[in-house]
């Protein structure tokens, strides 16, 4: 992992504390999304579920909640409307 990635993840952890994440699962999901989308790309919700080892339904619910709070961007894939994509909004913490 490069220094930029570590710095960004440290910023994210600080912001997680400041934004009063209620459960550890939220932090796990957010950190997984942030790590997967450091280059600005969108990540599949199913991939975040696999990485965090949390049920897809739990990850989907947490992502929806965090997107309502402005922490994540949650959208539908334009090529496959069944596929959900997500990206961390690290700029929300600056």
Rosetta silent file (secondary structure, phi, psi, omega in degrees, C-alpha in Angstrom):
SEQUENCE: XXXXXXXXXXXXXXXXXXXXXXXXXXXXXXXXXXXXXXXXXXXXXXXXXXXXXXXXXXXXXXXXXXXXXXXXXXXXXXXXXXXXXXXXXXXXXX
SCORE:     score description
SCORE:     0.000 S_00000001
   1 L     0.000  134.869 -178.149    0.000    0.000    0.000 S_00000001
   2 L   -85.362  165.825 -176.026    1.421    3.386   -0.923 S_00000001
   3 H   -60.591  -39.215  179.546    1.716    6.408    1.384 S_00000001
   4 H   -60.615  -43.811 -179.988   -1.096    8.289   -0.340 S_00000001
   5 H   -63.856  -42.432  178.947   -3.475    5.364    0.227 S_00000001
   6 H   -63.737  -44.471  178.805   -2.466    5.094    3.888 S_00000001
   7 H   -60.245  -43.572 -179.744   -2.905    8.840    4.383 S_00000001
   8 H   -65.874  -38.912  178.633   -6.353    8.762    2.784 S_00000001
   9 H   -68.830  -36.470  175.742   -7.431    5.811    4.906 S_00000001
  10 H   -62.992  -41.716  176.121   -6.180    7.556    8.064 S_00000001
  11 H   -61.131  -40.964 -179.666   -8.237   10.600    7.095 S_00000001
  12 H   -64.413  -42.042  179.618  -11.228    8.344    6.571 S_00000001
  13 H   -63.929  -42.589  177.238  -10.866    6.730   10.007 S_00000001
  14 H   -60.303  -43.215  179.614  -10.664   10.156   11.652 S_00000001
  15 H   -67.454  -35.341  177.501  -13.763   11.207    9.749 S_00000001
  16 H   -59.127  -44.466  178.402  -15.563    8.011   10.736 S_00000001
  17 H   -63.155  -43.505 -178.075  -15.079    8.919   14.363 S_00000001
  18 H   -67.155  -28.239 -178.331  -16.203   12.489   13.758 S_00000001
  19 L   -94.313   12.989  172.640  -19.330   11.339   11.915 S_00000001
  20 L    52.633   52.286  175.315  -20.408    9.095   14.780 S_00000001
  21 L   -59.155  128.682 -171.335  -20.566    5.804   12.953 S_00000001
  22 L   -80.887  -30.625 -177.330  -22.927    3.800   15.106 S_00000001
  23 L  -135.205  152.530 -178.685  -21.700    0.290   14.407 S_00000001
  24 H   -60.900  -32.472  179.885  -18.420   -1.263   13.429 S_00000001
  25 H   -59.974  -36.252  176.594  -20.001   -2.753   10.302 S_00000001
  26 H   -60.955  -45.435  179.887  -20.512    0.763    8.922 S_00000001
  27 H   -64.293  -40.554  177.661  -16.828    1.507    9.353 S_00000001
  28 H   -59.705  -46.683 -178.947  -15.887   -1.833    7.746 S_00000001
  29 H   -65.850  -46.406 -178.711  -18.078   -1.124    4.742 S_00000001
  30 H   -61.022  -45.900 -179.333  -16.924    2.465    4.379 S_00000001
  31 H   -63.500  -38.324  177.913  -13.237    1.528    4.609 S_00000001
  32 H   -65.371  -41.929  177.558  -13.703   -1.274    2.067 S_00000001
  33 H   -64.970  -44.876 -179.554  -15.433    1.120   -0.338 S_00000001
  34 H   -60.597  -45.223 -179.783  -12.766    3.792    0.213 S_00000001
  35 H   -65.063  -38.264 -177.589   -9.950    1.320   -0.424 S_00000001
  36 H   -75.104  -20.590 -173.845  -11.668   -0.087   -3.521 S_00000001
  37 L  -120.359   25.243  179.698  -12.389    3.332   -4.982 S_00000001
  38 L   -57.893  -28.856  179.783   -9.249    5.345   -4.242 S_00000001
  39 L   -86.404    4.540  178.248   -8.838    5.936   -7.972 S_00000001
  40 L    91.131   -3.294 -178.948  -12.373    7.361   -8.189 S_00000001
  41 L   -76.070  161.958  175.179  -13.904    4.302   -9.834 S_00000001
  42 L   -88.162  146.490 -179.755  -17.180    2.764   -8.780 S_00000001
  43 E  -116.789  149.493  178.460  -17.154   -0.573   -6.968 S_00000001
  44 E   -75.250  138.502  177.234  -19.764   -3.338   -7.027 S_00000001
  45 H   -61.300  -37.221  178.934  -21.807   -3.748   -3.860 S_00000001
  46 H   -62.630  -34.721  177.990  -21.388   -7.512   -4.198 S_00000001
  47 H   -68.787  -39.913  177.897  -17.596   -7.056   -4.111 S_00000001
  48 H   -64.320  -39.133  176.627  -17.826   -4.951   -0.946 S_00000001
  49 H   -61.462  -42.823 -179.681  -19.966   -7.681    0.607 S_00000001
  50 H   -65.029  -45.588 -177.154  -17.358  -10.291   -0.304 S_00000001
  51 H   -65.132  -42.228 -177.093  -14.442   -8.248    1.034 S_00000001
  52 H   -83.223  -12.948 -177.519  -16.129   -7.368    4.329 S_00000001
  53 L    60.488   34.997  175.197  -17.634  -10.848    4.755 S_00000001
  54 L  -110.077  151.260  178.143  -20.982   -9.277    5.574 S_00000001
  55 L   -58.846  144.488 -179.904  -24.300  -10.358    4.053 S_00000001
  56 H   -55.724  -39.568 -179.754  -25.232   -8.534    0.856 S_00000001
  57 H   -63.955  -38.541  178.236  -28.474   -7.314    2.430 S_00000001
  58 H   -66.913  -46.626  179.995  -26.556   -5.773    5.345 S_00000001
  59 H   -61.547  -44.188  179.340  -24.009   -4.113    3.061 S_00000001
  60 H   -59.939  -44.388 -179.887  -26.764   -2.739    0.822 S_00000001
  61 H   -64.555  -45.241 -179.768  -28.619   -1.282    3.798 S_00000001
  62 H   -64.069  -40.857  178.786  -25.476    0.273    5.289 S_00000001
  63 H   -64.323  -42.190  178.275  -24.454    1.749    1.934 S_00000001
  64 H   -62.254  -44.354  178.315  -27.902    3.249    1.445 S_00000001
  65 H   -61.280  -45.854 -178.884  -27.815    4.766    4.937 S_00000001
  66 H   -69.537  -30.451  177.392  -24.331    6.209    4.416 S_00000001
  67 H   -68.964  -34.093  176.576  -25.243    7.574    0.990 S_00000001
  68 H   -66.468  -27.234  178.001  -28.144    9.465    2.581 S_00000001
  69 L   -88.890    0.883  176.048  -25.614   11.012    4.977 S_00000001
  70 L    83.158   14.721 -178.150  -23.408   12.065    2.040 S_00000001
  71 L   -91.348  -26.392 -178.936  -20.559    9.666    2.768 S_00000001
  72 E  -132.668  153.022  171.831  -21.001    7.392   -0.239 S_00000001
  73 E  -103.583  122.776 -175.183  -22.282    7.720   -3.777 S_00000001
  74 E  -120.190  123.609 -175.486  -24.706    4.887   -4.505 S_00000001
  75 E  -145.736  171.825  176.402  -25.939    4.353   -8.050 S_00000001
  76 E  -101.362  139.645  177.799  -27.217    1.814  -10.541 S_00000001
  77 L   -64.460  128.576 -178.602  -24.958    0.527  -13.323 S_00000001
  78 L   -68.215  -22.903  179.125  -26.093    2.065  -16.612 S_00000001
  79 L   -86.799  -25.363 -178.690  -25.281   -1.197  -18.433 S_00000001
  80 L  -144.797   99.161 -174.164  -27.074   -3.509  -15.985 S_00000001
  81 L   -61.148  -16.849  178.287  -29.823   -1.911  -13.885 S_00000001
  82 L   -77.931  -22.284 -175.650  -29.707   -4.847  -11.433 S_00000001
  83 L   -87.498  129.800  177.447  -26.112   -4.057  -10.465 S_00000001
  84 E  -101.690  138.739 -179.392  -25.509   -1.496   -7.718 S_00000001
  85 E  -124.142  152.457 -176.158  -22.291    0.527   -7.644 S_00000001
  86 E  -144.067  150.398  177.279  -20.766    2.606   -4.894 S_00000001
  87 E  -143.869  139.947  176.598  -17.935    5.116   -4.412 S_00000001
  88 E   -74.784  142.546  177.905  -16.590    6.755   -1.246 S_00000001
  89 L  -108.065   74.153 -177.442  -16.938   10.515   -1.065 S_00000001
  90 H   -62.398  -26.187  178.689  -13.738   11.306    0.819 S_00000001
  91 H   -64.526  -19.101  178.523  -14.134   14.973   -0.084 S_00000001
  92 H   -67.108  -16.705 -175.761  -17.117   15.053    2.277 S_00000001
  93 H   -97.971   -3.255 -174.926  -14.665   14.821    5.174 S_00000001
  94 L   -92.281    0.000    0.000  -12.418   17.763    4.304 S_00000001
